[in-house]
Structure formats: C-alpha cells, structure tokens
Amino acid sequence: MKHSYITPRHKSALTQDVQLLLSFFTITILMLFSTYTFLIYKNYVFTSEKETVIIEKNQLKVSLSSMKSKIEYIEKQKMLSEGIYTKNIVLKDSMVNLFDLVPTRITLSEAKLQEKGLILYGITPNKDVYNFMLQAPLRSIFHRTYSSFYPAKNGWLHFVSTNYIDEEDIASEH
Amino acid sequence: MLGKFFESLYNKVFVNIVIQGSITSIYMQECSKKDVLRTVQQDFNTLTVNEEILSFVSSYIKETPFYYVAILDMSTEQGAVPTCDKNRVSFFHNMTSSEYKCKDEKWTYYTGKVELYGIEKNYKEVGLDFIFSPFTLVSNFFKDKINSDVALYILAEENTLSLCIFEHSELLFAKYLIVNTVDAGTYDMSDASLELINEGVNLDEVNALEEMEDLDDLDDFGDIEDLDGIEEIDEFSQINENEEEFHEEAMLPEGNDENFTRDYDRFTQIQETLGSFYNDKKYDSQFVQSVYIADSVGVSSELKKFLEEEMFLSVYIRHIDLGEELAKLSKLELLNEA
C-alpha cells in the first residue's frame, strides 16, 4: 500500500563515479581477456607448429634413415657395379687376351665363358699346332685343362678345350 | 538482480524535511539493511532550500545513491474522507482538483494538485521522493490506538492541526486546520496558495463559530456535576490504564503567554471542528470521549486542561518526532515498493 502522493525518483547504484569505475574495470578486464585470448591463440599456434615440426622431424628422421639405407644400397650397388665393371673390363681384357692367345692357324667356333672355367670349341690343323700354340698359354692361366679332338671332314681336327680355375688355389694365392 | 545486489552494498539515507513555523528542520537517518547507523538533525532558519541546506544534505547523500527525501504535506486543501468508494468520495469533497489515495480500502486522503506541484517545485533543488499526508502519519503513529473505540487523534504542528476521528480503524472524520496563520505567513508559497490558506481559515472559523451555537445539544449529557463520578464508569477506568502509558509524555511544560495564546487557538479550533463533526449530517457523528495528541511542538499543559475541563475529553499526549516518523513512513513505502 502506498502512502506517498508521489513516487520516488528512480535510484540507481550506477552513479557517474561507479560508471567510470565500471568502465575502467571493464576495459581493463577486456584488455586482460583479449591478451589472455591472444596468448592462448599464440600458444595454440606455437603448440600446433611445434607438433608439426616434431612430426616433420620424425618424418625427416625416417626419411633420413631410409635415404641412408638407400645410399648404402646404392653404394653397394655402385661397388657391385664397379666390381662388375672391373670384372667386365678384366673379362674384356681376358677375352682380348684370349683372342690374342688364339693363333691365326686355329679357328675358334664357340667359346663358353663360365664362372670358373672356359670351354673353347674350334678347329685346328693338327694336335701339335693346338698343343704348342694354344694349350700351352691356357695351361699357364688355368689350373686344369682338358682337351679332346675329333676329326673334321677336311682332315683338320675339331677340338674341345675345357679349362678350370680351382677355388682353393685362388685362395691360397691371395 | 544486479540492481538489488548493488543496492545491498550501499546504506540508505532518509532525508526528512520538517517545517515548523519559520524553521526548516532536516532530520537525517542513515540505515544499513537492518539497523539505524546514525541520525542527525539540524534546524535552519529559513523556509526555502538555500545553499546551507543543500550543502548539509549533500554532505550526507554523496556517499550513497540510495537516498530518499520525504516531506509532510503542508497543502491547505488537504483532508481525508471516510470512504474509498469513488462515487461516494465526491459526497464529502470535490476531488477534481485534488490528488487522492485510498488507505486500507477504508478511507481516502487527498490534497490539492496545484499545491502538491508547488511543494515539488519549491524543493526541486534537493528533490522530493515522498510527500506524506499528515493523516497517514497520524494513523501510523497511533496504529496501536485507532482500532479501539471512537477517539479524536490530532497531529499538532507549529501552525497546523491535523484532526481525525477513528473508530475501530474506520475513519469517521478528518480536517486539516491552520493555527495562527499570521505567524505562518513567512512561508514562501505562491500567492495562490496563500490566498487558499486565508480562504480556508476564514471559512472554517466562520462556519465553526456559527456551529458552536449548536453545541447546546451537549446539554443532553445532563447535569455537569454527574461527571464527577466519571472514573467509576468501566470504559473510563480502562482509559486510566492507557493514561499510564502516556505518563511520561504527560509531563508538559508550563505555558507562557505566547504558548497560552497558541494553545488556546488550538483548543478553539479543536472545539469548533468537533462541533462541526457533531452537526454535519454527512458524517456518522459519535460522541468523542478521548483525544490523543501527537505533539511535535511541545504543547503546554493549558491545552490539556482546556480540553479536559471545557470539553470533558480524556486527553493523552504523546510526543512525536516528525522527522523520525517520516523516516518510518519512507521505509514502509520502500518496503511496499519492493
């Protein structure tokens, strides 16, 4: 029940001083909050970048190890190829030497190069020409040499020369 | 919710303006949620709001936005009528130019709109939150008494009397009277208001004096000597019990010449008004045997003597601190607002 003829004026706790104080606090809190938010954002960005870098680092590590193994493999391959190349050179030289060994009077029809052996098929005018001119150098190269002859239609002799190098002897030589 | 929270952080300051003759008395009360923290009262020898009053009030209200300024209505056109029915109100008073409010769905108090705006205007520097009717103040001050048998309740101020007659909390009659208007003329009211004061006084006095002749009806009480045994009647012995409650307040000052004249004026006004109550057919006239005076100015023992000896009334005087009572009403109003 109201007794007064007039209604009281509106009273507000938000006086000018309080408004100023509240504005100040609000601005300060907003600034702190925005700084906090900015720091959280930067921290998040930094963390995510850090995670990315760690992942990249791990990937690089994996890649590095993979590359290392590839390099090793390539090096091995290189060494192997170099070995093969050397062997081929040696083989080529051997072949050249071999063909140099073969005298002009003896004709080779087939040559089979094996890992530790050499089989030569050919035709010789006679056994002596073969024995002196071809078998002698072959024996100086290979450890074991076997020769077999059978007559050709023209009176010459077909020959099969089988030559081997023994492993034990090679090892002992080294 | 936030407003309530902020409100609870502040103390409330009740600034109560009491006009007593040519003095403006400012009664400050600072209250926490439960207690009265401090009270200050200072009198200013002016009737307008000057720099001195403003600085005094400002020094107390600057610490809180929750301050409430209250004043007692001093309009000459104010009064109260014993009904809340809008159709019946006009039977007692023409309310077209009045602001009125119903109290307890039982009676209505009113005041002149122009004078109400005038009061607001006069105190615009300090600003007013509450303007209370002296009749609500009286009913609130004597709330422990007005629910009893028919009795006259008076708020005695320096230049005014607010009279109301209650029976079991029902208002029977009310009148606002100006006493000793010549001294009261220093109050800076608008010319229209002063004119209204003069008109009101003149009319009341003339009518009342004429009606005094009708008091011959009091002869129905028979021989006055029969009243010697008044204390033997049960109802009056009950009144004696009440008198004990008022014993402290009954220590009244001896009147000097000025007080005597003023109290005599008060007595004649009361006598005339009671006469008009008895004779006016509009009111449900009942015999008034007790009068309770809320004394804010320190009436002399002469008034009590006059009322007891001339009108055979049982007089009880209770001192009232108008500032404190205004503060109580302001608090009550704020409770109702909430």
Interface residues (C-beta under 8 A of the other chain):
Chain A: M1 K2 H3 S4 Y5 I6 P8 R9 K11 S12 A13 L14 T15 V18
Chain B: G3 F6 E7 L9 Y10 P65 F66 Y67 Y68 A70 D73 E99 K101 K103 D104 T111 L116 E120 G127 L128 D129 F130 I131 F132 S133 T136 N140 L329 L332 E333 L334 N336 E337
